[in-house]
Amino acid sequence: MTIAPEAPATTASLRFLSMELTGRCQFTCPSICYAKSSPTGTHGTMSDEDWLRTVGQAVALGVEEVQLIGGEPTLHPGFVRIARGVVDAGLRLRVYTNLFRVREEHWDLFADPKVRLATTYHSTVSAEHDAATGRKGSHRAARANIVETLRRGIALTVSVLDAGDHEGAERARAEMKGLGVQEIHVGKVRAVGNAAGAALPSTSALCGRCGDQRATVLPNGDVSVCEIGRFLTAGNVQGGSLETVLASPRWAEATASIPRRTGLKPCAPDCEPASSDSCAPAKGNPCGPMEFTPAS
């Protein structure tokens, strides 16, 4: 008897790809970092060539925008080369940076019209901001570089994390608005990474749209449904292609395990922290953590 071969899986649609270049960061963000990044974090096992090959695969899959994240992505020794590779491939580039240290070669890159920046501002009070990052002087540096970003006319989105001090978060938002930041979004701290403490990661912390036209490649090449849902991985681009991973049963299982919202307008694929264009509570969109914004 002849057995017909099983039909190949269909590759998931992909518009937005986050590439987490490194787990190294100048900060520890002891109570909020979803990636548990730190000054002792590593750059993982992905080489520059691995990242650039992934960019090429993303182009073939129809990706429109790539985000470089970390850790702090600018600490990766191949950051500028990889970033230029994204831009040269004709894609939009989003860099999520803490703006603690910005070298001149970074400013030159950020000035490209295809590049936009995003950062997090924790508090108007220096001591509170520095406590959130775990690094003295982080508030002064971040605020100064936010001002410089605006002076240079570079597109910037600022996220303010509300960890329970709603008035403090509103003051931070108001300060950024006063400086001239156009895109400011206030969001909840999600219970993953350092914010989860000893608790196991849960899909309840996710927005309910992870893996929906988006994916994240971690520093070791693993592919996850998003940077927040990093505990849900499905294959590795070092040992295979991005297309193969997205067409795999494991990817289908990972995305199926996420509680989906019903009766609500879908979030765009680039939701927080990948992009605040669609997932800001202030805009009335339903992309907060499931545990904070129950599905209707």
C-alpha positions as CSV (number, residue, x, y, z in Angstrom):
1,M,0.0,0.0,0.0
2,T,1.3,3.4,-0.9
3,I,1.1,6.0,1.8
4,A,0.8,9.6,0.6
5,P,3.4,11.9,2.1
6,E,2.1,14.3,4.7
7,A,1.4,17.8,3.4
8,P,4.1,20.3,4.5
9,A,3.1,22.7,7.2
10,T,2.3,26.3,6.2
11,T,4.8,28.9,7.3
12,A,3.2,31.4,9.7
13,S,2.8,34.9,8.3
14,L,5.5,37.2,9.6
15,R,5.7,41.0,9.5
16,F,7.8,41.9,12.5
17,L,11.0,40.3,13.8
18,S,12.8,41.1,17.1
19,M,16.4,40.0,17.3
20,E,17.8,39.9,20.8
21,L,21.5,40.4,20.1
22,T,22.7,40.1,23.7
23,G,21.9,39.4,27.3
24,R,24.5,42.0,28.4
25,C,23.3,45.3,29.8
26,Q,24.8,48.1,31.9
27,F,21.7,47.7,34.2
28,T,20.2,44.9,36.2
29,C,16.7,46.3,36.6
30,P,16.3,43.9,39.6
31,S,12.5,44.1,39.8
32,I,11.4,44.5,36.2
33,C,13.8,43.1,33.5
34,Y,11.8,40.5,31.6
35,A,15.1,39.1,30.1
36,K,17.1,39.0,33.3
37,S,19.9,40.9,31.6
38,S,22.9,42.2,33.5
39,P,26.5,43.4,33.1
40,T,27.6,39.7,33.3
41,G,25.2,38.6,30.6
42,T,26.7,37.1,27.4
43,H,26.3,37.8,23.7
44,G,25.1,34.2,23.2
45,T,26.2,31.9,20.4
46,M,24.8,33.8,17.3
47,S,27.6,35.2,15.2
48,D,27.3,38.3,13.1
49,E,26.9,36.1,10.0
50,D,24.1,34.2,11.8
51,W,22.2,37.4,12.5
52,L,22.7,38.7,8.9
53,R,21.6,35.4,7.5
54,T,18.5,35.6,9.6
55,V,17.8,39.1,8.3
56,G,17.9,37.7,4.8
57,Q,15.5,35.0,5.7
58,A,13.2,37.5,7.3
59,V,13.2,39.5,4.0
60,A,12.2,36.4,2.1
61,L,9.3,35.8,4.6
62,G,7.9,39.3,4.0
63,V,9.1,40.9,7.2
64,E,8.7,44.7,7.1
65,E,10.5,45.8,10.3
66,V,13.2,44.4,12.5
67,Q,13.8,45.4,16.1
68,L,17.2,45.0,17.8
69,I,16.9,44.5,21.5
70,G,18.9,43.0,24.4
71,G,20.1,43.4,27.1
72,E,21.4,46.5,25.6
73,P,21.8,45.9,21.8
74,T,24.5,48.6,21.3
75,L,26.8,46.6,23.6
76,H,27.0,43.8,21.0
77,P,30.3,44.2,19.1
78,G,28.5,43.6,15.8
79,F,25.7,46.0,16.5
80,V,26.4,48.6,13.9
81,R,27.2,46.0,11.2
82,I,24.0,44.0,11.9
83,A,21.9,47.2,12.1
84,R,23.3,48.4,8.8
85,G,22.5,45.0,7.3
86,V,18.9,45.4,8.3
87,V,18.7,48.9,6.7
88,D,20.6,47.8,3.6
89,A,18.1,45.0,3.2
90,G,15.4,47.6,2.7
91,L,13.7,47.0,6.1
92,R,12.7,49.5,8.7
93,L,14.8,49.2,11.9
94,R,13.8,49.8,15.4
95,V,16.4,49.9,18.2
96,Y,15.2,49.5,21.7
97,T,18.1,51.0,23.8
98,N,18.5,52.3,27.3
99,L,20.3,55.4,26.0
100,F,22.8,55.1,28.8
101,R,25.9,55.5,26.5
102,V,25.6,56.5,22.8
103,R,28.7,56.6,20.6
104,E,29.0,58.9,17.6
105,E,28.8,55.9,15.2
106,H,25.5,55.1,16.9
107,W,24.2,58.6,16.3
108,D,25.2,58.3,12.7
109,L,23.2,55.1,12.4
110,F,20.2,56.5,14.3
111,A,20.0,59.5,11.9
112,D,19.0,57.2,9.0
113,P,15.4,57.8,8.1
114,K,14.6,54.1,8.2
115,V,15.7,53.9,11.9
116,R,13.6,54.8,14.9
117,L,14.5,54.5,18.6
118,A,12.6,53.3,21.6
119,T,13.6,53.6,25.3
120,T,12.1,53.3,28.8
121,Y,11.9,56.2,31.2
122,H,11.3,55.0,34.8
123,S,10.8,58.1,36.9
124,T,11.1,61.9,37.1
125,V,13.0,61.3,40.3
126,S,16.7,60.4,39.8
127,A,16.9,58.1,42.8
128,E,13.8,56.2,41.8
129,H,14.9,55.8,38.2
130,D,18.4,54.6,39.3
131,A,16.8,52.2,41.7
132,A,14.7,50.7,38.9
133,T,17.7,50.2,36.7
134,G,20.1,49.2,39.4
135,R,22.7,51.8,38.2
136,K,23.5,55.1,39.7
137,G,23.5,57.9,37.0
138,S,21.2,56.1,34.7
139,H,18.5,58.7,35.0
140,R,20.8,61.6,34.2
141,A,22.3,59.8,31.2
142,A,18.9,58.6,29.8
143,R,17.3,62.0,30.1
144,A,20.2,63.8,28.5
145,N,20.3,61.4,25.6
146,I,16.5,61.7,25.2
147,V,17.0,65.4,24.8
148,E,19.8,64.9,22.3
149,T,17.7,62.4,20.3
150,L,15.0,65.0,20.0
151,R,17.5,67.7,19.1
152,R,18.8,65.6,16.3
153,G,15.3,65.0,15.0
154,I,15.5,61.2,15.4
155,A,12.2,59.3,15.8
156,L,11.7,58.3,19.4
157,T,9.1,56.3,21.4
158,V,9.3,56.4,25.2
159,S,7.7,53.8,27.3
160,V,6.9,54.4,31.0
161,L,6.3,51.3,33.1
162,D,3.7,51.6,35.8
163,A,4.6,49.2,38.6
164,G,1.9,50.5,40.9
165,D,2.7,54.1,41.3
166,H,0.2,55.5,38.9
167,E,0.8,59.1,39.8
168,G,4.5,58.7,39.3
169,A,4.0,57.1,35.9
170,E,1.8,60.0,34.9
171,R,4.4,62.5,36.0
172,A,7.0,60.7,33.9
173,R,4.7,60.7,30.9
174,A,4.0,64.5,31.4
175,E,7.8,65.2,31.6
176,M,8.5,63.4,28.4
177,K,5.6,65.3,26.7
178,G,7.0,68.5,28.0
179,L,10.4,67.7,26.4
180,G,8.7,67.2,23.1
181,V,8.4,63.4,22.8
182,Q,5.5,62.6,20.5
183,E,5.1,58.9,21.2
184,I,4.8,58.1,24.9
185,H,3.1,55.0,26.3
186,V,2.4,53.9,29.8
187,G,2.2,50.1,30.3
188,K,2.1,47.6,33.1
189,V,5.1,45.6,34.3
190,R,4.7,42.1,33.1
191,A,5.2,39.2,35.5
192,V,8.1,37.6,33.6
193,G,11.8,37.5,34.3
194,N,12.9,39.5,37.3
195,A,9.3,40.8,37.8
196,A,8.1,37.2,38.3
197,G,10.3,36.5,41.2
198,A,10.4,32.8,42.0
199,A,7.1,32.2,40.1
200,L,7.1,30.1,37.0
201,P,6.5,32.1,33.7
202,S,2.9,32.1,32.7
203,T,1.1,32.9,29.5
204,S,-1.2,35.1,31.6
205,A,1.5,37.8,31.4
206,L,1.3,37.9,27.6
207,C,-0.9,40.2,25.5
208,G,-2.6,37.3,23.8
209,R,-1.2,38.1,20.4
210,C,2.3,36.6,20.7
211,G,3.4,34.8,17.5
212,D,0.8,36.6,15.5
213,Q,2.8,37.8,12.5
214,R,5.8,38.3,14.8
215,A,8.6,36.3,16.3
216,T,11.8,36.8,18.3
217,V,15.2,35.3,17.9
218,L,17.1,35.0,21.1
219,P,20.9,35.3,21.6
220,N,21.4,31.5,21.3
221,G,19.3,31.3,18.1
222,D,16.2,30.0,19.7
223,V,13.0,31.4,18.2
224,S,10.3,32.5,20.6
225,V,6.8,33.8,20.1
226,C,7.9,37.2,21.4
227,E,10.5,38.7,23.7
228,I,8.1,38.7,26.7
229,G,7.1,35.1,25.9
230,R,10.7,33.9,25.7
231,F,9.8,30.8,27.6
232,L,7.8,29.5,24.5
233,T,10.4,28.6,22.0
234,A,10.2,26.4,18.9
235,G,13.4,25.6,17.1
236,N,16.7,27.4,16.4
237,V,17.9,29.3,13.4
238,Q,21.5,28.2,13.9
239,G,20.6,24.7,13.1
240,G,17.9,25.6,10.6
241,S,16.1,28.4,8.9
242,L,13.5,30.8,10.2
243,E,11.0,29.5,7.6
244,T,11.5,25.9,8.9
245,V,10.9,27.0,12.5
246,L,7.8,28.9,11.7
247,A,6.4,26.0,9.6
248,S,7.1,23.4,12.4
249,P,4.5,21.7,14.6
250,R,6.4,23.1,17.6
251,W,5.7,26.6,16.5
252,A,2.1,25.8,16.0
253,E,2.0,24.2,19.5
254,A,3.7,27.2,21.1
255,T,1.4,29.8,19.6
256,A,-1.7,27.6,20.3
257,S,-0.7,27.5,24.0
258,I,-1.3,31.3,24.3
259,P,-4.7,32.3,25.5
260,R,-6.2,34.3,22.7
261,R,-8.4,37.3,23.1
262,T,-11.9,37.2,21.7
263,G,-14.3,40.0,20.8
264,L,-11.5,42.6,20.7
265,K,-9.8,44.4,17.9
266,P,-6.6,42.4,17.1
267,C,-3.3,44.0,18.1
268,A,-0.8,44.7,15.4
269,P,2.2,42.3,15.4
270,D,4.6,44.8,16.8
271,C,3.1,45.2,20.3
272,E,4.9,46.3,23.4
273,P,7.8,46.2,24.0
274,A,8.4,45.6,20.3
275,S,6.5,48.7,19.4
276,S,4.1,51.0,21.2
277,D,2.3,51.9,17.9
278,S,-0.5,49.5,18.7
279,C,-0.2,48.3,22.3
280,A,-0.5,51.4,24.5
281,P,-3.2,51.3,27.1
282,A,-3.4,55.1,26.6
283,K,-4.6,54.5,23.1
284,G,-7.4,52.2,24.3
285,N,-6.0,49.1,22.6
286,P,-6.4,45.7,24.2
287,C,-2.7,44.7,24.3
288,G,-1.9,44.7,28.0
289,P,-1.0,41.6,29.9
290,M,-3.9,39.1,30.0
291,E,-3.8,39.2,33.8
292,F,-4.3,43.0,33.8
293,T,-6.7,43.3,30.9
294,P,-9.1,40.3,30.8
295,A,-10.6,39.3,27.5
296,S,-14.2,40.3,27.1
